[in-house]
Amino acid sequence: MQTEYISAFDVVIGVLWRFWPVWVGLILVMGASFTYKKRLGLYGQLFDSGVGIAGVFICLFWLFTAIFASTISPFDPLAQVSVMKDTLPGAIEPVSKLVYYFGGDKLARDVFSRMVYGSQIVLIIAPAATGFALMVGITLGLPAGYYGGKIDTLLSFLANLVLAFPVILLFYLLVTPGIMDTPIPYGMAGLFFLFPIIFFCVLFWTRYKNRPDRLYILLGITLVLGGWIYTGLVFDKDPLHIVHIDPNQLNIFVAVVFASSPGVFRIVRGLTMDIKTRDYVAAAQTRGESPWYIMLWEILPNARGPLIVDACLRIGYTTILLGTLGYFGLGLAPESPDWGTAIKDASRLLRSFIHPALPPTIALMSFVLGLNLLADSLREQSMKD
Amino acid sequence: MFSFIARRIGTILLTMLCLTLVVFFLVNLEPNLKKLAISQTEMHTPADQLESWLVNHGYRQNFFVRYGQWLGVLPKHPITDPATGKTTQRFSFCNDPVEPTFSGVLQGDFGCSTKFKTTVAAKLFPALGATGLLMFWVLAVMVPISLLIGILAGMREGSRTDRVLSVASIASTATPEYVSGVIFTVIFASWLGWLNGSAASASQGITFYNFTLPVITLAIYGIGYIARMTRASMVEVMTQQYIRTARLKGLSFSSVVIKHALRNALIAPFTVIMLQFPWLLTGVVIVEVMFRYQGFGYTLVEAAGNNDIDLLLGCSLVSVFIVLITQLISDVGYAFLNPRIRVQ
């Protein structure tokens, strides 16, 4: 049976039409941001430059794509329709009459749907891993920079140790199927996921220790919420069965946090060493504030500018790392629709078919580009102040 | 200065010791040893024979004893047949000793590659040579282009050239090797047919046809980053008083840029280029796998995929050494280039 195709023009129109929830979301958010940009602080200032608008646009585009993935994609990303094997872009699937907009791959799956669903994996893991890396880096970097001395020497040595590892070797050692049989990933997860809980507890304790009514509520919320997520993620024993993560995803997550937290540590340490010489820190010391209060409530808020910029860049970098993992087939399931795995599968067959390779590469590149543009524009805005 | 370098070298040695211990621990995890035993014995070997293979080849000795043997502070023992008391080599394909000898990294013996059936040295050093060639060409392409872009962009901050080049360099930092590699292969190999999408033949001799794609793929990611650093440094220099003085003296803009600004603007990029090496190392792995070039990265992937313990240790030793030594060179070089910095 001959596969029917639609024209290239119809492919473009069809793809744009499939993204309709994204366009609606973009118009709403961008419109609102434009209208109220004076009141939105640093975020509002992004809309003053073309680079900033482009960055926000691309990041929001992929955010909405990830949220509405099930509406946008016409097919299940794992479904194989054997007649559609290696079809070119625009092929019509005979049963449902829906279109394989970007063609089919070697396992007869819809490339377009896979690209859309791939955004979900990236947009969940990359920001979350960056968040945890930030927590670990901040919690260790602040005391290292503030106290200096032995604690600094030890922590810096450990950070340099991890940084001296080529990332790829680290992943080959930490993200293997064999390591899942050992307690190492769970131990590391248990350690890393402890940091946010510690961070927030210390944060609230230092601020509200003289106001027990507030303190106990905040600490209670932190411990209950944190403990709930902690048991779900580390032990997979969430009593409500809501928080759940696959063991191989946990492994990737831990490896990525492990690889990127020393970078955050170095930045936070440097910023702390710079900021602790300022007058307002000396004033707080004279007032007799505790060291952790000074670190968390005096130094950290003043280091936020460079940290936000770094976080943006780091999410992009984490996306690249996830792609690298996918490209080497480490950790993620072989049929997973994430971009790195898709690039790996497609790049082996470039001699015969190029269409399955292009959507995931362009998706990954554009998302990282959006984040980099965002970071660049944020840096410029914060330098103006 | 000398005490500074001596201290740094001490730290490097300590770091290498710690890291190899970590790698040694990870490759000797029980699942990894099982994998090694399965790949080294014939198919469908029963579990007790796998175990006896591991015992026979010394993998069941104490962890620290084996690390000491690899390091060369404890003697390596040959296989001894318990019935006859006769000793044989552990691995016949790489001249293992038949009597206990101190033969580890400290003595220059990197061990035995179980995957390639040869000594680690015989496999690793030619691969390093091949990668060195690749690195040379990458640097030869990357450094001049990125410096040129950075200087042109930073010369007149905020101009149209600056904005175009800045966005272009941001775009290039957003393009990891596996993305640019695919795109370049599609354009230059599949579509135009100018270049070869595989560098497998480059081991026999490099040509423009088979070597260009790996080189530009590897260079493109670094170009953006170095160009941005050069631009930042150039912008800073161009606002200095002595540049204004030179302009007011009546010198032409081009001679001010070339004679006054350039020398000071190129100090920062030097450090950045040096610190690019760790990233290039990861890039090398991706590019060599993608273009099937038999270099260091390819060896590393093969070693990791087959849990080839000694080869993997050798690879990590080499890569950690490169990372740390480039850091040292960048620190020392920076102090030399910038007389205002004095290392204590």
Contacts between the chains, C-beta under 8 A, distances in Angstrom:
chain1	res1	chain2	res2	distance
A	51	B	167	7.1
A	157	B	11	7.7
A	157	B	15	7.7
A	160	B	15	6.8
A	161	B	15	5.9
A	161	B	18	5.8
A	161	B	19	6.3
A	163	B	278	7.7
A	163	B	323	7.9
A	164	B	15	5.8
A	164	B	19	6.5
A	164	B	278	7.7
A	164	B	320	5.2
A	164	B	323	4.8
A	164	B	324	5.8
A	165	B	19	6.6
A	165	B	316	7.7
A	165	B	319	7.9
A	165	B	320	7.0
A	166	B	278	6.3
A	166	B	281	4.6
A	166	B	282	5.5
A	166	B	285	7.6
A	166	B	319	4.7
A	166	B	320	7.9
A	166	B	323	7.0
A	167	B	282	5.0
A	168	B	281	7.8
A	168	B	282	4.7
A	168	B	285	4.7
A	168	B	286	7.6
A	168	B	297	7.9
A	168	B	300	7.3
A	169	B	23	7.9
A	169	B	300	6.6
A	169	B	304	7.3
A	169	B	315	7.0
A	169	B	316	5.7
A	169	B	319	6.3
A	172	B	300	7.6
A	172	B	301	7.5
A	172	B	304	3.7
A	172	B	305	7.9
A	173	B	23	6.6
A	173	B	26	4.5
A	173	B	27	7.2
A	173	B	304	7.4
A	174	B	26	7.5
A	176	B	31	7.8
A	176	B	32	7.4
A	177	B	31	7.7
A	178	B	29	6.5
A	178	B	31	3.0
A	178	B	32	5.2
A	178	B	34	7.6
A	178	B	35	6.1
A	179	B	26	7.7
A	179	B	29	6.6
A	179	B	31	6.9
A	181	B	30	7.3
A	181	B	31	4.9
A	182	B	29	5.4
A	182	B	30	7.1
A	182	B	31	6.8
A	184	B	29	7.6
A	316	B	174	6.7
A	320	B	176	4.5
A	323	B	176	6.2
A	323	B	178	6.4
A	323	B	179	7.4
A	324	B	176	7.0
A	324	B	178	6.9
A	324	B	282	7.5
A	324	B	286	6.8
A	327	B	178	4.6
A	327	B	286	6.7
A	328	B	289	7.5
A	328	B	301	7.3
A	340	B	178	7.4
A	343	B	178	5.6
A	343	B	179	7.0
A	343	B	182	6.1
A	344	B	178	7.8
A	346	B	182	7.3
A	347	B	178	7.2
A	347	B	181	7.3
A	347	B	182	5.1
A	347	B	185	7.5
A	347	B	290	6.6
A	350	B	182	6.9
A	350	B	185	5.3
A	350	B	186	6.5
A	350	B	189	7.4
A	350	B	190	5.9
A	350	B	197	6.4
A	351	B	190	6.9
A	351	B	197	6.9
A	354	B	186	4.8
A	354	B	190	5.4
A	354	B	191	7.7
A	357	B	182	5.0
A	357	B	186	6.6
A	358	B	182	7.8
A	358	B	183	7.8
A	358	B	186	6.9
A	361	B	178	8.0
A	361	B	179	4.6
A	361	B	182	5.0
A	361	B	183	6.0
A	364	B	176	7.6
A	364	B	179	5.8
A	365	B	171	8.0
A	365	B	174	5.8
A	365	B	175	5.4
A	365	B	179	5.2
A	368	B	174	4.0
A	368	B	175	7.7
A	368	B	176	7.7
A	369	B	170	6.9
A	369	B	171	5.7
A	369	B	174	3.9
A	371	B	174	7.8
A	372	B	170	4.9
A	372	B	173	6.1
A	372	B	174	5.0
A	373	B	167	7.8
A	373	B	170	6.2
A	376	B	166	7.7
A	376	B	170	6.0
